[in-house]
Amino acid sequence: QVQLVESGGGLVQPGESLRLSCAASGLTFSSYILSWYRQAPGKERELVAVIFTGGGTTNYADSVKGRFTISRVNPINTVYLQMNSLKPEDTAVYYCNARHRLRASNYWGQGTQVTVSS
């Protein structure tokens, strides 16, 4: 059974940092492109960051460039999202996504809440 489990969310003040983790099981982790998405109340789910299977290529939404960093550690089947200089507009449920580099396989975690408020 494929499972993606996010953790690390919470309540922080503007300017503070959080690191989200996503632990995967039941799949060949190194064959999957990993992404973080987020969805705020009343808004569409948006792509935040992508890391490709080789680990060296990443892409970010303009709104988080320079503040967020996505990374992966394939031997432990984990992808991270380091979030610095958090802003109230970063408040959302953050979701981990895994999609196979060649096949149609696509999986989602259940999400973790990030709230940035003073």
N, C-alpha and C positions, 0 to 999 in steps of 0.2 A: 504494500500500500504506500503510495506517495504521500508525503506529508511535509508541509512547510509551516514552521512555527516561528512567528515574530515575537520579539521581546525587546525591552528597553525603553518603551514609551513612558510618559509621565507628564507631570506639571512642572514647568520651569518658567523663570522670568525672562523677559527680553534680554538678549545679549548672552545668555547662557548656552550651554552645549548639552547634547545628548548623543549617545551612540545606540543605534538600533541594530539588532542582530536577527538573522533569519537562519534557522537550522533546518536543513533538508534531510530527508531519509527516503529510501525506497526508489532512488533513481541514480543514474550514473551522472553525478553532479558536474563533472568536467565537460559533459556534452551539452550543457544547458547555458543559454544566455540568461543572466539574472538581472532583474530590474526592481526598482522601488517605485511604487505609485502612491498617490495620496488622494483622498477625497474629503473635502470640507463640506459642512452642511449646506445644502442647496446648490452645490457645484458638481460638475462632472469630475469623474476620476481622471487624474492627470499623471502623465509620466514624469517622474522626478529625476531618475538616474538609471543608466544602463551600464552594465559591465559585460563584455564579451568573453567567450570561453577561454581565450588566451590570457585574460586578466590585465593586459596592457592597454586596451582600448576602452575608454569610457566616454559617456555623453551625459550632459546635464541639461535640465530645463534652465532657461535664462534666469528665472527667478531665484535659483539656488546656486548658480555658478559662483565660485570663489568662496562659498560658505559650506557646501556639503561635499563629502567625498565618499564614493562607493568603492568597496574593495571586497575581495573574496579570498578565502583560504580553502582551496579545493580538498586538501587532505582531511579536513574536518567538516566538509560539506556545509560551509557557513559563508554567508554574505553579510556585509556590514554597511551601514550608512552612518557616517560621522557627520553630525549636524552642529555647526558652530554659528555663533552670532544669530541665534534664533530670533525671529520676529513674530509678532502676533498673527500675521497672515500665514505663517507656517502651520498653524493649528489645523489638524486634520487627523483622520485615521490613515495610517501608513500601511501599505500592503506589499508583501514580497511576491514576486512573480518569477516563474521559471519556464522557459520555452526551449524546446530542443532546437539545436542549431540546424537540423536537417528535416526532422519530422514535424508533424502537427501537434505533438504533445505540448500541453500548456497547463500549468498548475498555479494555484493561488493559495496564499496563506489567509488566515482569518482576520488579520489586521491588528495593529496596536495603536492606541490613542496617544497623540502628542498634543499637549495644550501649552501654549505660550501666552502668559498673561501676567501683568503686574498687579 
